[in-house]
Each structure stands twice: as C-alpha cells, then as structure tokens.
C-alpha cells in the first residue's frame, strides 16, 4: 500500500483537471491539504495496515518495488511537513484562483515525485521520480514568469539536465553490467567483479546527485533559484527538494550499492567540510534575505554529508536528525522571508529594520529558526549538530569536529546580523503602517517553530524512537 502515496495524488490531479469548472479549483486546496496531512500522520504512526505490504508489483511487464524503512519514514515526514508549509504560504501569496490551481497541481506532482524517490528500490525508477520532481520544480521556479524567475529556472534546468544525463548514462551502464537496475543486483555485481566500467558509472551517478543536491562545487544554480522563486516555491526547494533529490538519493545509493569504505568516507568528509565553509562564508556578505538563506542551506547540508562521512552509528543518526531539523528550521526561515516579502515588497535586508515591532509573531519565530540553525540549546538544531561533532571527535576526526564548531559560530554571526537588520532596532522609515503576516503564513511559522522547540525539549524520547535505529541500519 505505500504506492498509494503516489497514486492518490496522481489520481487526484487527473480528477481535479476534468472539466468541472470552478468547483474543482476550489476543492484543490483542501484535497492537497488532506493528502499532506495524511502523509504526515502515516509517517509518524507507522501504521502496519498501510505499510505492511512492502513490495508491490504493477503488472507482468513493468514492476515497481516500494520498500520503506526508518529513513524513509523520516523523509516522508519531511516531505509532508514542507509540502503543507508551502501550501499554506501559497494561500497567502497567490490570490488568483487559476494560478493557485496550477500551483497546487505542480506542488502535488513534486511531492509525489519525492515520495517515490524515498521508497523505490532500483535506480531506474529512482531516476524517473527524480525527473518528475525536477520538471515540477523547474516550472515552479519560473511560476511568476518575471525575468529573475526565468533566469533562475533556466540555470536550474541546464544543470539539472546535465545531472539527468549523467544519472541516465550511469543507469544504462549499470543495467548492462549487473543485468538489473535493483540496488541489490548492482551491489552484488560490484562486489563480485572488478569491472572498472561499473565503477565509472557509479562515479557519474554520484556526480549527478551532487548537482541535484546543490553541493559544492555544483552549487552555482542554487542561490539564483532560491532567490528568484516565489515565496512558496522557495520554501519547497530549500525545505525538501534538494535533500530528497540530491542528499537522500546520494546516501541511499552509497549505502545500498557501494558501502561506506575508506575512500567513500574520505570523499564525503571532504565534500561536507567544503560545503560547510563555502556556504557559511558566502552567506556573510549577502544583503538579500533569501540569497543569504540559500547559501546557509549549502552550509547546513554540509553537516549532513559530514555526518554520513564519519559513518559511525552515532554520526549517521545525527546526520539524519540534522536532515530533519534542516528541513524544519530552513522552511521556517523561508516562511519568515515570505512574510517580510509580502509586507515589504522586497527581500533586501537594508530596506527593513525593526519589523518585530509590527510583526511580533514573525520576529519571534525567526529567532527560533535562526538559533536552531546555529545550534543553540535547547532547540532541536543543537542536538543534531552536537551529535555530529561528538561522533566526529570519537572517530578521531578532530579537525572536522573543530571545523563544524567554527562554522556554527559563523552561522550564528550572520543569522544574528540578519535578525538585527530585519527585525530588531529602530523601525525603518516608511514602515509605520506595516502589519503582521497573513493567517496562513503565521500558522505555518508557528507550526514549524513549535516542532523545533518540541523536538528540542523532548529530544531524548524523539531520538530514541525515530532517529537512533537509523544509525544501526546503515552499518553492515
């Protein structure tokens, strides 16, 4: 039954686009809302009636295998939460009913693609769902059709197309070499023979995923896409798309196919550290709210890769927890940027100042998101970062641990500077009549802030139930 997370949204899109007129356009929001809430509930509760049948065959000629584990549940929860957040932000930033309807269709398509990515067990089907996600994301970036949105979408399209070529070429080579596209068959072929062609194919596959994940040195498209996209799309891209399409697929492929040998660990540690530093230092000099958050995302993603590069049970558990935390606190910060953009008409931080006086909910939740991103206790971001640092230290990677701590200090510095420029201090001239964000944006920000505080305060229970088992799952 996991396939229902794919087919119900797809069937809904088909039904909603039948020529029933305005009624279906009005129903689209509530249908999408119900789909995302149900996915969140199913991911949290692990209902055996729904998840019990792990492998589902479509027909005799075309088989799609869906399998879920603890990591899949975390990812499906992130997809549901971020998609719900994007939907709420859309409601307060897009007012034309036809434009809303188009957005909702694309949002459900992207969510469906990401859900497929985290449940499939072969690289060809993974590629198909990656392309579904990429196409929907490309159209969403260009949704507002202005010159900056089209530029950002074009850069994303070009690099995503390059990544797709690499992934598809690798898939073809692996299929020929292993006789099957399944993770298990490819892993057996790699470990059974010393076929250099298969090794090259895996290298192409990994490079393609690094591009889709926006990792350094393939990160050039990411700030432009995040900055140019509409507020609701920025939430979706930063919150989950790059992690589902790039980071998750990279880690799943490495774990299921190559394994975490010494060379893989060294590569991940280097990539993670470079991304942490490049993203953090690049964020310091940004004057645009969304571009600063985009570079911050590159840095925070580096922590996830760094944890997987350490590859101890504790480090992997910390990396997965940070993946979840980053989805939440980065979505929250982009929701706050949406609140500022809708009221100020710009994301230029130099034009803001003292907004917390007029937008107290936005100001308060922004502080929560920023402190969590910087790893300040007792918020949830602190726990995932400290787990990664402790795991690196225990494994003898003291330099990497020290780098992670230093980057957190830099993160705190530029996020506090953002808070001072945008929300604190004297109210800027001309902003005397500004109002708090609309209800949907406020609801999204309060929901995400509550999750950050809740997971931080209840960390021992949340960690033991949802996160710790994942660390052992990756160590073979």
C-alpha positions in Angstrom: 0.0 0.0 0.0 2.9 2.5 0.1 2.2 3.1 -3.6 -1.0 4.9 -2.6 1.2 7.9 -1.7 2.0 8.0 -5.4 -1.3 7.1 -6.9 -3.7 9.0 -4.8 -2.1 12.4 -5.6 -1.8 11.4 -9.2 -5.4 10.3 -9.4 -6.4 13.5 -7.6 -4.6 15.6 -10.2 -6.4 13.8 -13.0 -9.8 14.2 -11.4 -9.2 17.9 -10.5 -8.3 18.7 -14.1 -11.5 17.3 -15.5 -13.8 20.0 -17.0 -15.9 20.5 -13.9 -15.1 24.2 -13.6 -14.7 26.4 -10.6 -15.8 23.8 -8.1 -12.8 21.6 -8.7 -10.5 24.6 -8.5 -11.9 25.5 -5.1 -11.6 21.9 -3.9 -7.9 21.6 -5.0 -6.6 23.3 -1.9 -8.5 21.1 0.5 -7.6 17.9 -1.4 -3.9 18.8 -1.3 -4.2 19.8 2.4 -5.8 16.4 3.2 -3.1 14.5 1.2 -0.2 16.1 3.0 -1.8 15.7 6.5 -2.5 12.0 5.9 1.1 11.5 4.8 2.4 13.2 7.9 0.2 11.0 10.1 1.2 7.8 8.3 4.9 8.7 8.6 4.6 9.3 12.3 2.4 6.4 13.3 3.9 3.7 11.1 0.5 2.1 10.7 1.3 -1.6 9.8 -2.0 -1.9 7.9 -0.8 0.7 5.5 3.0 -0.1 5.4 2.8 -3.9 5.9 3.0 -4.8 2.2 6.4 -3.5 1.3 6.7 -4.8 -2.3 4.0 -4.1 -4.8 4.0 -5.4 -8.4 2.3 -3.3 -11.0 1.9 -6.0 -13.8 3.8 -8.7 -15.5 5.8 -6.4 -17.7 6.5 -3.4 -15.5 7.4 -3.9 -11.8 7.9 -1.1 -9.3 9.1 -2.2 -5.9 8.4 0.1 -3.0 10.1 -0.5 0.3 10.1 1.6 3.5 12.4 1.7 6.4 13.1 4.2 9.3 14.9 6.6 7.0 12.1 6.5 4.5 9.6 7.4 7.3 11.8 10.4 8.3 11.9 11.6 4.7 8.2 11.1 4.1 7.5 13.1 7.2 9.7 15.9 6.0 8.0 15.9 2.5 4.6 16.1 4.1 5.5 18.9 6.5 7.3 21.0 4.0 4.7 20.5 1.3 2.0 21.5 3.8 4.0 24.6 4.7 4.4 25.6 1.0 0.7 25.1 0.5 -0.1 27.5 3.4 2.3 30.1 2.2 0.8 29.8 -1.3 -2.6 30.6 0.0 -1.4 33.9 1.3 0.8 34.9 -1.6 -1.1 33.8 -4.7 -4.6 35.1 -4.9 -5.8 34.4 -8.5 -7.8 31.1 -8.3 -6.4 29.8 -11.6 -2.8 30.5 -10.6 -3.5 28.8 -7.3 -4.9 25.8 -9.1 -1.9 25.5 -11.3 0.5 25.8 -8.3 -1.3 23.1 -6.3 -1.1 20.7 -9.2 2.6 21.2 -9.5 3.1 21.0 -5.8 1.3 17.7 -5.6 3.3 16.4 -8.6 6.6 17.4 -6.9 5.5 15.8 -3.6 4.5 12.7 -5.4 7.9 12.5 -7.1 9.8 13.0 -3.9 7.7 10.3 -2.1 8.6 7.9 -5.0 12.3 8.7 -4.7 12.4 7.7 -1.0 10.5 4.4 -1.4 11.9 2.8 -4.6 14.5 0.0 -4.6 16.1 0.4 -8.1 18.0 3.2 -9.7 15.9 3.4 -12.9 12.6 4.0 -11.1 14.5 6.4 -8.8 15.6 8.3 -12.0 12.0 8.5 -13.2 10.9 10.0 -9.9 13.9 12.4 -9.9 12.8 13.7 -13.3 9.2 14.1 -12.1 10.5 16.2 -9.2 12.9 18.2 -11.4 10.3 19.1 -14.0 7.8 20.2 -11.5 10.4 22.2 -9.6 11.7 23.9 -12.8 8.1 25.0 -13.7 7.5 26.2 -10.1 10.7 28.3 -10.1 9.5 30.0 -13.3 6.0 30.3 -12.0 5.9 34.1 -11.6 7.3 34.5 -15.2 9.4 37.5 -14.4 13.0 37.9 -15.7 14.7 36.8 -12.5 12.4 33.7 -12.1 13.0 32.7 -15.7 16.8 33.2 -15.2 16.8 31.1 -12.0 14.7 28.4 -13.7 17.0 28.3 -16.7 20.1 27.8 -14.6 18.3 25.1 -12.7 17.1 23.5 -15.9 20.5 23.4 -17.6 22.4 21.9 -14.6 19.5 19.6 -13.8 19.6 18.4 -17.4 23.3 17.8 -17.1 22.7 15.8 -13.9 20.0 13.8 -15.6 22.3 12.9 -18.5 24.9 11.7 -16.0 22.4 9.7 -14.0 20.7 8.1 -17.1 24.1 7.2 -18.6 25.2 5.6 -15.3 21.8 3.8 -15.1 22.3 2.3 -18.6 25.8 1.1 -17.9 24.9 -0.4 -14.5 21.9 -2.1 -16.1 24.1 -3.7 -18.7 26.8 -4.6 -16.2 24.6 -6.0 -13.5 21.7 -7.3 -15.6 19.2 -5.5 -13.3 18.6 -1.9 -12.0 17.9 -3.0 -8.4 20.2 -1.8 -5.7 20.9 -5.4 -4.6 21.8 -6.7 -8.0 24.2 -3.7 -8.7 25.8 -4.1 -5.3 26.4 -7.8 -6.0 27.9 -7.1 -9.4 30.3 -4.5 -7.9 31.4 -6.8 -5.1 31.6 -9.9 -7.4 33.8 -8.4 -10.1 36.4 -5.7 -10.6 34.6 -4.1 -13.5 36.0 -0.6 -13.9 33.1 0.4 -16.1 30.7 -0.1 -13.3 32.9 2.0 -11.0 32.9 4.8 -13.6 29.1 4.5 -13.8 28.7 4.9 -10.1 31.0 8.0 -10.3 28.7 9.5 -12.9 25.7 8.7 -10.8 27.2 10.3 -7.7 28.2 13.5 -9.6 24.6 13.8 -11.0 23.2 13.6 -7.5 25.6 16.1 -6.1 24.4 18.6 -8.8 20.8 18.0 -7.9 21.6 18.4 -4.2 23.4 21.7 -4.8 26.6 20.6 -3.1 29.9 22.4 -3.6 31.3 22.6 -6.3 28.0 22.1 -8.1 26.1 24.7 -6.1 26.0 27.6 -8.7 22.4 27.3 -9.6 21.0 27.1 -6.0 21.2 30.8 -4.8 19.7 32.1 -8.0 16.9 29.5 -8.0 16.0 30.1 -4.3 16.3 33.8 -4.6 14.2 34.2 -7.8 11.4 31.7 -7.0 8.1 32.8 -5.4 7.9 32.6 -1.6 6.0 29.3 -1.5 8.4 27.7 -4.0 11.5 28.9 -2.1 10.1 27.1 1.0 9.6 23.9 -1.0 13.1 24.0 -2.7 15.0 24.8 0.5 13.0 22.7 2.8 13.0 19.4 1.0 13.5 19.2 -2.8 17.3 19.4 -2.8 17.5 17.0 0.1 15.2 14.4 -1.4 16.5 14.7 -5.0 20.2 15.0 -4.0 21.3 14.2 -0.5 18.9 11.4 0.3 19.5 9.7 -3.1 23.2 10.0 -2.7 23.2 8.4 0.8 20.8 5.7 -0.2 22.8 4.8 -3.3 26.1 4.7 -1.4 24.7 2.7 1.4 22.7 0.2 -0.7 25.3 -0.2 -3.5 28.8 0.9 -2.8 29.0 0.8 1.0 30.9 3.2 3.3 34.5 2.2 2.6 37.5 4.3 3.4 37.5 6.2 0.1 33.8 7.0 0.3 34.2 8.2 3.8 37.1 10.5 2.9 35.1 11.9 -0.1 32.1 12.6 2.0 34.1 14.2 4.8 35.9 16.5 2.3 32.7 17.4 0.4 30.8 18.1 3.7 33.5 20.3 5.1 34.0 22.3 1.9 30.2 22.9 1.6 30.0 23.9 5.3 32.7 26.5 4.9 31.9 27.8 1.4 28.2 28.2 2.3 28.9 29.9 5.6 31.4 32.4 4.3 29.3 33.2 1.3 26.3 33.9 3.4 28.1 36.5 5.4 28.2 39.1 2.7 24.7 38.7 1.4 22.2 41.6 1.5 19.2 39.7 0.2 17.3 37.7 2.8 16.6 34.7 0.5 20.1 34.5 -1.0 21.6 34.5 2.4 19.3 31.7 3.4 20.3 29.9 0.2 24.0 29.9 1.0 23.2 28.9 4.6 21.4 25.9 3.1 24.6 24.8 1.3 26.4 25.1 4.6 23.8 23.2 6.6 23.7 20.4 4.0 27.4 20.0 4.5 26.8 19.0 8.1 24.5 16.2 6.9 27.1 14.9 4.5 29.9 15.3 7.1 27.9 13.0 9.5 27.5 10.4 6.8 31.2 10.6 6.0 32.0 9.8 9.6 29.8 6.7 9.2 29.5 5.6 12.8 26.0 4.7 14.1 26.0 7.9 16.2 27.2 10.1 13.3 24.6 8.7 10.9 21.8 9.1 13.4 23.0 12.7 13.9 23.1 13.3 10.2 19.6 12.0 9.6 18.3 14.1 12.6 20.0 17.2 11.1 18.4 16.4 7.8 15.0 16.6 9.5 16.0 19.6 11.5 17.3 21.5 8.5 14.0 20.8 6.6 12.1 22.4 9.5 14.2 25.4 10.5 15.1 26.3 7.0 11.5 26.1 5.9 10.7 28.3 8.9 13.2 31.0 7.9 12.0 31.0 4.3 8.4 31.4 5.6 9.6 34.4 7.6 11.2 35.7 4.4 7.9 35.3 2.7 6.2 37.3 5.5 8.7 40.1 5.0 8.5 40.0 1.2 4.7 40.2 1.2 4.6 43.2 3.6 7.8 45.0 2.4 7.6 44.1 -1.2 11.3 43.2 -1.2 13.8 40.8 0.5 16.5 43.5 0.6 17.6 43.5 4.3 18.9 47.1 4.1 15.3 48.2 3.4 14.0 46.6 6.6 14.5 47.3 10.3 12.6 46.9 13.5 9.9 44.8 11.8 9.4 42.8 15.0 7.6 45.8 16.5 4.9 45.4 13.8 5.3 41.7 13.1 5.9 40.1 16.5 5.0 36.5 15.6 7.2 36.6 12.5 10.1 38.2 14.6 9.8 35.6 17.4 9.6 32.6 15.1 12.5 33.9 13.1 14.7 34.0 16.2 13.7 30.4 16.9 14.7 29.3 13.4 17.9 31.2 13.4 19.0 29.9 16.8 18.2 26.3 15.8 20.2 26.7 12.6 23.2 28.0 14.6 22.9 25.1 17.1 21.9 26.9 20.2 20.4 24.8 23.0 17.8 23.6 23.8 16.4 23.8 20.3 16.4 20.8 18.0 19.2 22.0 15.8 21.6 22.0 18.7 21.1 18.3 19.3 21.8 17.1 15.8 24.9 19.3 15.5 26.3 18.2 18.8 25.7 14.6 17.9 27.7 15.0 14.7 30.5 16.9 16.5 30.8 14.2 19.2 30.7 11.4 16.7 33.5 13.1 14.7 35.5 13.6 17.8 35.1 10.0 18.9 36.1 8.7 15.5 39.3 10.7 15.6 38.3 13.4 13.2 39.1 16.2 15.5 39.9 18.7 12.7 36.5 18.1 11.1 34.8 18.4 14.5 36.6 21.7 15.1 35.6 23.0 11.7 31.9 22.1 12.4 32.0 24.1 15.6 33.7 27.1 14.0 31.1 27.1 11.2 28.3 27.1 13.7 29.8 30.3 15.3 29.9 31.9 11.8 26.3 30.8 11.2 25.3 32.4 14.5 27.1 35.6 13.5 25.4 36.1 10.1 21.9 35.0 11.3 22.1 37.4 14.3 23.2 40.1 11.8 20.1 39.3 9.8 17.9 39.5 12.8 19.3 42.9 13.7 18.9 44.3 10.2 15.4 42.9 9.6 13.6 42.6 12.9 15.3 44.5 15.7 16.5 48.0 16.3 14.6 51.1 15.2 11.7 50.8 12.9 12.8 51.9 9.4 11.2 55.0 7.9 8.1 54.3 5.9 7.2 51.1 7.7 5.0 52.7 10.4 1.8 51.2 8.9 3.1 47.7 8.2 1.1 44.7 9.5 1.7 41.2 10.7 1.8 38.5 8.0 -1.5 36.9 6.9 -3.0 33.9 8.8 -1.6 31.1 6.6 1.9 32.3 6.9 1.6 32.9 10.6 0.1 29.4 11.0 3.0 27.9 9.1 5.6 29.7 11.1 4.1 28.9 14.5 3.7 25.2 13.5 7.4 24.9 12.4 8.6 26.8 15.5 6.6 24.5 17.7 8.2 21.5 16.1 11.7 23.0 16.6 11.0 23.7 20.3 9.2 20.4 20.8 11.9 18.2 19.3 14.5 20.1 21.3 12.8 19.8 24.7 11.7 16.2 24.1 14.9 15.2 22.4 15.6 12.0 24.4 12.3 10.4 23.5 12.2 11.7 19.9 15.8 10.5 19.3 15.2 7.0 20.8 12.0 6.4 18.9 12.7 8.0 15.5 16.4 8.6 14.9 18.7 6.1 16.8 17.5 3.0 15.0 18.7 4.5 11.7 22.3 4.6 12.8 22.5 0.9 13.2 20.6 0.3 10.0 23.4 1.8 7.9 26.3 -0.1 9.5 26.7 -3.5 7.9 
